[in-house]
């Protein structure tokens, strides 16, 4: 599968029909809270998260649930590293 990265401005939405993902996977991602779909469109934040999950799934060979979990943990690590950086600045 060829990975295609689509980047839109933060305030733009992409129609879900343009996603190159099977509709059942889109339904699962919505059900799990990974994608937020409004009026059949996905926002930039959801697209970035989806891109990360699909890269993990395709490149590491983990299943969808594993890729979601890894993405959540990576986001949490980023948050914690930012908190550490802020604490170091306060010294």
Secondary structure as UniProt FT lines:
FT   TURN            10..11
FT   STRAND          13..15
FT   HELIX           16..18
FT   HELIX           23..31
FT   TURN            32..33
FT   STRAND          37..38
FT   TURN            39..40
FT   STRAND          41..43
FT   HELIX           44..60
FT   HELIX           64..90
//
